[in-house]
Amino acid sequence: MDILVVDDFEANRYLLRSLLEDHGHTVLEAEDGRQAIDVFCLHRPDLVLMDVMMPIMNGYDSAIAIKAKLTGEHVPIIFLTAVTAENALATALQGGGDDFLTKPFNEAILIAKIKAHARIKDLNEEISKKNSELNAFKNIIDSETELAEHIFATALRQNYLHAPHLAFYVSPASTFNGDMLLGAVGPAGNMYMMMADFTGHGLPAAIGAIPVSAHFFELARQGVAVGEMAEILNRQLCGLLPSMMFCAAVIIEQSAKGQEFTVWTGGLPNGYILDAKGHIKDELQSRHMPLAVLEDHEFDRQVDVFRLRKGEALIFYTDGLTEAVGPTGEMFGEERLKAIINCQGGREIAEIIDSLRAFLAGEKADDDITLLRVMAQPLEVDDPLQVEQTKMAATVGWSLELPLDTQTLKQDLPIADQLLAMLGNQPVFRRHKDYLHTIFAEFYSNALEHGILGLSSDLKDTDNGYMEYYQLRTNRLAALKQGSIHIRLQLLSGEVDRLAICFQDSGAGFDYKNIETRSEDDSYGRGILLVRSMTELLRYSEQGTRVDAVYPLRSCDVQN
């Protein structure tokens, strides 16, 4: 170490120089406090041994002046003094000294103190270096955060969530939100919404927002069906995210009339259907895995297609809401949320959030929270970024025949999915695939289960009816000896293109008139009611063994 020895007696300086040089130190000297300041500024020693009582300037004032010259570095000053009065020693430490040793001093103690202060100096320098590195890193992070915020804001500039039928709440747990809520107007005046919850929170969780939002807005502009949108987004995220990350999501399409919904859900908590009074009427099961979990060949694009009465509503939320932990360690929970919705009528998102804040008692939630309510009412949308749909080229009519024999039926294949695959990517069908899937699935299940297998839907009215129904379906299908279903699809081109659909089975038929008279509140039969609202024509004939329908390809709105 370079050590500055300050003493007005040459003999004392000589003694200290000899001692310190024997221990490998380099010694600088000063005769008084003023000279000590000049030598310090010129050589910047590592440690100062300072006498107190000196001419021109005493050690106290010199120590104060030296400390004032420091710019962040630590240079210990040890006072060597014959003064033993407690107040004098206190003055020495208060005046900028770091330690003291009374004369005559013990050599071993002096060397031990120097070593101890050398360690403190080294530690201080290491801390100062780390602080400098942290400050530089913070500056980089601040700059990158500002850039990331700009990118996210740009990516979401098309977001449209301010329609009168929507209410929502978004609360990130950190600067960047791992939850995402998107809205966009489709080409037919319909509206798409997407709620997503990426693994974790903060910047790593939010990083998926850029590609997802870009694809969502483009697909919504094209009027892509919800199931296909989910499939495309899943494919993109599988190629982007690491294996430990995924995206729980719900994708919703609401028709321009406001009462028809198509919903794909994966990984989020179950959604709620509210009646006109705002009470929970039913739950929408989250039936799929999150996005970015399954590869293309495993992915299930099946959606829920349904119709709500005017004044009814949907509510979806991310798990940050129900998993929020209060001061006692208790979670907010789904049952508490249901009770609040039913008590308050589910009309105001603010009421749910006020209850959450009261539950948290001033604490911040550990995870991002997003909440969305969608009212079933005619849409009033005003999206300045909406791109008008270009007129499609004229289509060419065609027909397709698909006979299914007994062996094919026994394989219990997803016939609706295979029919959609046969339709391919023809633009005329792209916006209609979710609705067509619903029609195909309904017709096929009726033909197989009621017509060929002879199952009665009355079973579903009992407590364990669904379980008994599908167990009986499995047994009868396995024992099936003879049966067939013939499917015919025909594209009728014109000013408005139409798809003619015909399913005919070889069974004994079924009482379709009984199903047609069911209401939307019954446990079964709602599929026929929904299909009837989607089509221009729905006619059962030949004792229920044949069904014909005509589906218009002009709009995804369900018909009144």
Secondary structure in CASP SS format (residue, H / E / C, confidence):
PFRMAT SS
TARGET T0000
AUTHOR 0000-0000-0000
METHOD secondary structure of the structure
MODEL  1
M C 1.00
D E 1.00
I E 1.00
L E 1.00
V E 1.00
V E 1.00
D C 1.00
D C 1.00
F C 1.00
E H 1.00
A H 1.00
N H 1.00
R H 1.00
Y H 1.00
L H 1.00
L H 1.00
R H 1.00
S H 1.00
L H 1.00
L H 1.00
E H 1.00
D H 1.00
H C 1.00
G C 1.00
H C 1.00
T E 1.00
V E 1.00
L E 1.00
E E 1.00
A E 1.00
E C 1.00
D C 1.00
G H 1.00
R H 1.00
Q H 1.00
A H 1.00
I H 1.00
D H 1.00
V H 1.00
F H 1.00
C H 1.00
L H 1.00
H H 1.00
R C 1.00
P C 1.00
D C 1.00
L E 1.00
V E 1.00
L E 1.00
M E 1.00
D E 1.00
V C 1.00
M C 1.00
M C 1.00
P C 1.00
I C 1.00
M C 1.00
N C 1.00
G H 1.00
Y H 1.00
D H 1.00
S H 1.00
A H 1.00
I H 1.00
A H 1.00
I H 1.00
K H 1.00
A H 1.00
K H 1.00
L C 1.00
T C 1.00
G C 1.00
E C 1.00
H C 1.00
V C 1.00
P C 1.00
I E 1.00
I E 1.00
F E 1.00
L E 1.00
T E 1.00
A C 1.00
V C 1.00
T C 1.00
A C 1.00
E H 1.00
N H 1.00
A H 1.00
L H 1.00
A H 1.00
T H 1.00
A H 1.00
L H 1.00
Q H 1.00
G C 1.00
G C 1.00
G C 1.00
D C 1.00
D E 1.00
F E 1.00
L E 1.00
T E 1.00
K C 1.00
P C 1.00
F C 1.00
N C 1.00
E H 1.00
A H 1.00
I H 1.00
L H 1.00
I H 1.00
A H 1.00
K H 1.00
I H 1.00
K H 1.00
A H 1.00
H H 1.00
A H 1.00
R H 1.00
I H 1.00
K H 1.00
D H 1.00
L H 1.00
N H 1.00
E H 1.00
E H 1.00
I H 1.00
S H 1.00
K H 1.00
K H 1.00
N H 1.00
S H 1.00
E H 1.00
L H 1.00
N H 1.00
A H 1.00
F H 1.00
K H 1.00
N H 1.00
I H 1.00
I H 1.00
D H 1.00
S H 1.00
E H 1.00
T H 1.00
E H 1.00
L H 1.00
A H 1.00
E H 1.00
H H 1.00
I H 1.00
F H 1.00
A H 1.00
T H 1.00
A H 1.00
L C 1.00
R C 1.00
Q C 1.00
N C 1.00
Y C 1.00
L C 1.00
H C 1.00
A C 1.00
P C 1.00
H C 1.00
L E 1.00
A E 1.00
F E 1.00
Y E 1.00
V E 1.00
S E 1.00
P C 1.00
A C 1.00
S C 1.00
T C 1.00
F C 1.00
N C 1.00
G C 1.00
D E 1.00
M E 1.00
L E 1.00
L E 1.00
G E 1.00
A E 1.00
V E 1.00
G C 1.00
P C 1.00
A C 1.00
G C 1.00
N C 1.00
M E 1.00
Y E 1.00
M E 1.00
M E 1.00
M E 1.00
A E 1.00
D E 1.00
F E 1.00
T C 1.00
G C 1.00
H C 1.00
G C 1.00
L H 1.00
P H 1.00
A H 1.00
A H 1.00
I C 1.00
G C 1.00
A H 1.00
I H 1.00
P H 1.00
V H 1.00
S H 1.00
A H 1.00
H H 1.00
F H 1.00
F H 1.00
E H 1.00
L H 1.00
A H 1.00
R H 1.00
Q H 1.00
G C 1.00
V C 1.00
A C 1.00
V H 1.00
G H 1.00
E H 1.00
M H 1.00
A H 1.00
E H 1.00
I H 1.00
L H 1.00
N H 1.00
R H 1.00
Q H 1.00
L H 1.00
C H 1.00
G H 1.00
L H 1.00
L C 1.00
P C 1.00
S C 1.00
M C 1.00
M C 1.00
F C 1.00
C E 1.00
A E 1.00
A E 1.00
V E 1.00
I E 1.00
I E 1.00
E E 1.00
Q E 1.00
S C 1.00
A C 1.00
K C 1.00
G C 1.00
Q C 1.00
E E 1.00
F E 1.00
T E 1.00
V E 1.00
W E 1.00
T E 1.00
G E 1.00
G C 1.00
L C 1.00
P C 1.00
N C 1.00
G E 1.00
Y E 1.00
I E 1.00
L E 1.00
D C 1.00
A C 1.00
K C 1.00
G C 1.00
H C 1.00
I E 1.00
K E 1.00
D E 1.00
E E 1.00
L E 1.00
Q C 1.00
S C 1.00
R C 1.00
H E 1.00
M C 1.00
P C 1.00
L E 1.00
A C 1.00
V C 1.00
L C 1.00
E C 1.00
D C 1.00
H C 1.00
E C 1.00
F C 1.00
D C 1.00
R C 1.00
Q C 1.00
V C 1.00
D E 1.00
V E 1.00
F E 1.00
R E 1.00
L C 1.00
R C 1.00
K C 1.00
G C 1.00
E C 1.00
A E 1.00
L E 1.00
I E 1.00
F E 1.00
Y E 1.00
T C 1.00
D H 1.00
G H 1.00
L H 1.00
T H 1.00
E C 1.00
A C 1.00
V E 1.00
G C 1.00
P C 1.00
T C 1.00
G C 1.00
E C 1.00
M E 1.00
F C 1.00
G C 1.00
E H 1.00
E H 1.00
R H 1.00
L H 1.00
K H 1.00
A H 1.00
I H 1.00
I H 1.00
N H 1.00
C H 1.00
Q H 1.00
G C 1.00
G C 1.00
R C 1.00
E C 1.00
I H 1.00
A H 1.00
E H 1.00
I H 1.00
I H 1.00
D H 1.00
S H 1.00
L H 1.00
R H 1.00
A H 1.00
F H 1.00
L H 1.00
A C 1.00
G C 1.00
E C 1.00
K C 1.00
A C 1.00
D C 1.00
D C 1.00
D C 1.00
I E 1.00
T E 1.00
L E 1.00
L E 1.00
R E 1.00
V E 1.00
M E 1.00
A C 1.00
Q C 1.00
P C 1.00
L C 1.00
E C 1.00
V C 1.00
D C 1.00
D C 1.00
P C 1.00
L C 1.00
Q C 1.00
V C 1.00
E C 1.00
Q C 1.00
T C 1.00
K C 1.00
M C 1.00
A C 1.00
A C 1.00
T C 1.00
V C 1.00
G C 1.00
W E 1.00
S E 1.00
L E 1.00
E E 1.00
L E 1.00
P E 1.00
L E 1.00
D C 1.00
T H 1.00
Q H 1.00
T H 1.00
L H 1.00
K H 1.00
Q C 1.00
D C 1.00
L C 1.00
P C 1.00
I H 1.00
A H 1.00
D H 1.00
Q H 1.00
L H 1.00
L H 1.00
A H 1.00
M H 1.00
L H 1.00
G C 1.00
N C 1.00
Q C 1.00
P H 1.00
V H 1.00
F H 1.00
R H 1.00
R C 1.00
H C 1.00
K H 1.00
D H 1.00
Y H 1.00
L H 1.00
H H 1.00
T H 1.00
I H 1.00
F H 1.00
A H 1.00
E H 1.00
F H 1.00
Y H 1.00
S H 1.00
N H 1.00
A H 1.00
L H 1.00
E H 1.00
H H 1.00
G H 1.00
I H 1.00
L C 1.00
G C 1.00
L C 1.00
S C 1.00
S H 1.00
D H 1.00
L H 1.00
K H 1.00
D H 1.00
T C 1.00
D C 1.00
N C 1.00
G H 1.00
Y H 1.00
M H 1.00
E H 1.00
Y H 1.00
Y H 1.00
Q H 1.00
L H 1.00
R H 1.00
T H 1.00
N H 1.00
R H 1.00
L H 1.00
A H 1.00
A C 1.00
L C 1.00
K C 1.00
Q C 1.00
G C 1.00
S C 1.00
I E 1.00
H E 1.00
I E 1.00
R E 1.00
L E 1.00
Q E 1.00
L E 1.00
L E 1.00
S C 1.00
G C 1.00
E C 1.00
V C 1.00
D C 1.00
R E 1.00
L E 1.00
A E 1.00
I E 1.00
C E 1.00
F E 1.00
Q E 1.00
D E 1.00
S C 1.00
G C 1.00
A C 1.00
G C 1.00
F C 1.00
D C 1.00
Y H 1.00
K H 1.00
N H 1.00
I H 1.00
E H 1.00
T C 1.00
R C 1.00
S C 1.00
E C 1.00
D C 1.00
D C 1.00
S C 1.00
Y C 1.00
G C 1.00
R H 1.00
G H 1.00
I H 1.00
L H 1.00
L H 1.00
V H 1.00
R H 1.00
S H 1.00
M H 1.00
T C 1.00
E C 1.00
L E 1.00
L E 1.00
R E 1.00
Y E 1.00
S E 1.00
E H 1.00
Q H 1.00
G H 1.00
T C 1.00
R E 1.00
V E 1.00
D E 1.00
A E 1.00
V E 1.00
Y E 1.00
P E 1.00
L C 1.00
R C 1.00
S C 1.00
C C 1.00
D C 1.00
V C 1.00
Q C 1.00
N C 1.00
END
